[in-house]
Amino acid sequence: MEAYEVSQKILSIGATYQVRAAGQSEVLFTVKGKALTATPKLTMVQGESGDDVALIKGNFFKTAFSITGADGTAMGILNFPLIMFKKTFTLSSSGQQFKAEGGLTGRAFTCSDSAGTPVFEVKKELALKDKFAVNCTDALPREVAFLAAVAIDQKFFEDKD
């Protein structure tokens, strides 16, 4: 699995996240959201301000997030239960369905395919702003894994820690 980190920027208008390879300072992608919106809508760009790569949109209750490429092609859909006793979600991408559980605290998710093989892992780390360690295989587009970490933050952690 390749290791990355997704961290929320401090002092930004709207949710802004930066994606880096683990232990590196170079920003691979930036995910920018709009401030004061009823539903989450964030755009992933190359580097800090490059070309659009992908878009993630959530519904009002943050139970469904759709991920599309810059050209509008569907890349994935995340679904969170409306009522849950433990933090879980399902992810559909590339014609496959993956399931993830985060237990009661939901600070670490392992997303597995139907055979139980881990495809990506997301772990919330202790930091001033939300920060996640993301490990992913090439069974899933890495952009989908990064945006899944953003969706997890939007659903479970944003403004709650």
SULURLIN-V346827 format. One line per field, one symbol per residue. phi: phi as a letter, one per 20 degrees, with the letter a starting at -180 (. if undefined). burial: # if it has 9 or more other C-alpha atoms within 8 Angstrom, else .. A space follows every 10 residues. Layout:
phi = ???
burial = ???
This chain:
phi = .edccdcefe lcenfccddc fgmdefeebc dddeeldfcf bcdedfmebe ffdbcccdeg eldbcddcff enffdrcdcd ffdbecfbad cdblmcdccc cdmfemebcd dcefenefdb cccfdfafdf bcecdbdefc gfffffffff fffffdcgld e
burial = ..#######. ...####### #.....#### ####....## ########.. .########. .######### ....###### .....##### ###...#### ##...#.### ###....### #####....# #######..# .#.####### #####.##.. .
